Amino acid sequence: MINIIGQTVSSQDGAGRTENMALPQYTHPVLCPYLADPFEECYCTSSSSMVVESTIMYCGGDFRKCEIYAKHTSKG
């Protein structure tokens, strides 16, 4: 049996022993790193059909050319 609670996975084996494991941070070399926790102005947060192309282009691959990514990354 596996239960997922927040960022932790709890599993129980046949003997009734429970093991808690932290989930790894998901990263993808092509996707924008802010996709999992986007900013309010990110393209991926809009349901407008006007930003679909930008969402695919920036969030799904060319995020280093995105002005929103650049703005938040340079604040560091």
Buried (B, 14 or more C-beta within 10 A) or exposed (E): EEEEEEEEBEEEEEEEEEEEEEEEEEEEEEBBBBBEEBEEEBBBEBEEEEBEEBBEBBBBEBBEEBEBBEEBEEEE
